[in-house]
Amino acid sequence: MRVSAVIIAKNEGYNLKKSLPKLSWCDEIILVDDHSTDDTIEVAKSFACKVWSRQFDGFGTQKRFGVSHAKNDWILNIDADEVLSDELIHEIQNIKDGLPIHAYLIPIRHVFLGKVFKYGKESGFKHLRLFNRQYGNFDEAPVHEKVHIEGQISNLKGLILHHSYRDLHHYFQKFNTYTEIGANKLLNNGKSRHLIFCLASFPIYFFKHYFIYRNFMNGWQGFVWSYLNAWYHTIKYLKLYTKRHPI
């Protein structure tokens, strides 16, 4: 089975140095770059990627663009900060072409502070990442894009490891941006929350992430992740409150 890997990126040189070596077995690697200013292009070309430059206008349309330039029907879509496990690579390489399967769901595991999370909200789902474009493609959603398949879907056991954050410094670099986006989304949807509930929500969110989502089974990294997630939700709603009650 000949596979084209498709990645979209912007300033992902650091992550690509980890993800691209695990794609060397692919028939081709297509990278759609949103005018990066770091070494993304140089890193991509050093791994023989076919690089296309395109202004980002949404995740769905950006990925559809990448798929349209693939020479093979089988598409493997991963993010720049995701790394294929050796087990997954072996599993894909041993898929027999011609089977009545048109797409595959792949489990993704969250990696934080060097720990692969077996439990937790971020590690509990499988995602459709390998598909035959003759039977489907990405929709054009600007966010939360999905692949819609008209055909049979099966499951793979090998993992994709998602390295969302390099370290705590990197986490807090993204923290302000993500909480701002979250607060604006709540505002645009007409949501509101009283200040007291904003301030009192921290222990509730911590309990949910640590116990209900079972991050207590992910070691000390699971505790830190639950603690940070509780702060994320608290700050997001505090930002919403200040937007509705400007000083």
N, C-alpha and C positions, 0 to 999 in steps of 0.2 A: 504494500500500500504506500503510495507516494503522497507525502504530506507537505503542505505549505504552512509554515508558522506565520502568524500575523500579530504584530505588536504595534500599539500606538504609544507615542512617547513625547515628552517635553522635559528637557534637562534631567535625563535619567541615566547619564553616563555611569554613575556609581553603581546603580542597580544592574545595568546591562552587563557589567563585567562579571556578575554572578549568574545571571539568567541565560545569556547567550551561549556559554560553553555547553549547557545542557540541551541545546537545540542543534548541535552540530550534525546529528543524524538526519535532520529534516532535509527534504529535497531542495527547499529554499526557505529563506527567512525574509519576510517583507516587513520593513519598519516604516511607519507613517509618522513623520516628525513635524511637530508644531513649532518650527523655527527656534530650535534650542540654541541657547547661548553658552552651554558648557561643552563638554567633549562627547556628547551623545553621537554625533555624526561620525566622528573619528573612531569611536569604539565600535559602532555598528559596522562600519566598512572594514574594520580589522577582522571581523567575523564573517565577512563576505555577505553581509545583508544587502538586499536591494532596497535602497532608501528613496522614499518619496516625501516631498515637502508639501504640507497642506495646512492652511490655517484652521485651527480647531473651531468647529461649530456645533459640537455635540458628540457624545460618545458613540451613539448609534451610527451616525453618518460617517464619522471618522473611520470606524471599523468596517463599514460597508465599502468604503473607498479602498481599504487595504485588501479586502476579500476580492474586489473587482480586478485587482492587479496580480492575483495569484494564478499560476499556470496549472495548478492541480485542483481537483474537485474537493479533496479532503483538506479541511482547514483546522489548524490547531491555534486557538486564540488564547494568549496569555498576556498578563500585564507585565510591565517592565520590572516590577518588584516581586515577581513570582518565579520560583525555581522548581523545575521538574525533578522528582525523585528518580533514582535509578530504577526502582521497581516499576514506576509508571512508564519510563522510556522502554524498558524491556517488554512491558505489556502491550504498548502500542505497536512496537516493531513486530510483534507476533500476531497481530490481527490479520486474519485472512481476508484479502480483498475479494469482494463478490458475495460476502455474507449479506443476508437480508436485514442488515442493521444500517441505519442512516445517520446516527449521531450517538455520542457517548457522554454520560455524566461522569464527572471526575470529582472526588472529594478534595477539598482545600483545607489545609490546616494553617491556622494563625501562628506566626512565630514572633515572640516578643522577648527581648533581653536574652536571646540565645536559647529560649525554650520553645519546643514545638508543642503547642497546646492540643491535647487530645480531647479536651472538654471545653465547654464555653460556647457562647452564642456564635462567635466568629468561626468555629470549627465544626459546626454541626450540620452542614449542608453540602450537597453535591451540586456542581454547576456544569451546565452544558458547554463544554469547551472544545470538543472535537466533533466535527460534523461534515457531511457531504453537502456542498452548496447546491447540488442539483435538486436537493429536497428541502432547502430552507436557507435563511440568512438572518442577519441582524435586522431588527426594526430600526426606525430612525429616531428613537427616543433620545432626547438630549442627555438624560441621565437614566440610570437603572435600565439600560438597554438589554434586550433579550434576543436569543436566537429562536425563531419559530420554525419548527420542523414538521413537515407532512410525511411521516414515515415512522419506522421503528426506532426506538431509543433503548440503549442498553447501558450498563454500568461498568466502570473500571474500578479496580481496587487501589492502584497506585496513587500516590499523593502529589498534589501541587502544594508547595510550601510558600506561604504568603508573608514576605518580610515587609510589613507595613512601615516600620520605623527602625532606623539604624541603632538608635539609642534614645535616652531620655531627652537629650538636647534636640534631636530631630523631632521627637514627639511634640515638644512644646513649640517648636517652630511652626508646626501645623495646627496646634491647638487653637490659636486665636482665629485663624482662617476658618476652621471647621465650625467653631462655635458661632462665628459671625454668620456663616452660611445657614446654619441650623436655625438661628434666631430670626433671620430674615424670612426663611421659609415658613416658620410659625406665624410671623407677622402677616405675611401675604395670605395665609390661610385663615386669618381672622382669629387666631388663638390668643389667649391671654392667661395670666396666672398672678394671683395675689402675692405680694412680696413675702409674706410669712411662709407661704407654701414653697416659694423659691428657696428660701433659706433653710426650711425644714426638710427639703427633699433629699439632701445628701445621704443620710443613713438609709433611706428607703432604696435609693439607687444602688448603694453599696451592697445592701442585703440581697437585692435582686441579682446583681452580677456575680457576687461571691458565692452565694448559696444556691439560688434558684438555677442560675446558669452553670453551676458546679465548677466555678473557677478555683474553688478551694482544693480541687484535685489536680491543679496545674502548678503546685509548688508555690514558692514565695513570689514567683513572677505572676502567678494568678492573683495573688493578693494585691500586688502593685497595680496590675491591670484593672482590677475591680475598683480600687481606690481612685485611679485616674479617670475611669469612666464615670464614677459618681460625681467627680468634679466637673467633668465635661457637661453632663446634663444640668448640673446646678448653675454653672456659668452661662450656659445657653439660655436658660430661662431667666436668669438675672439680666442678660442682655435684652431679652424680649421685654422685660419689665421696664428697663430704662428707655427703650425705644417708644413704648406706649406712654411713659411718664418722663419726658425729657426734662432735664434740669434747666 
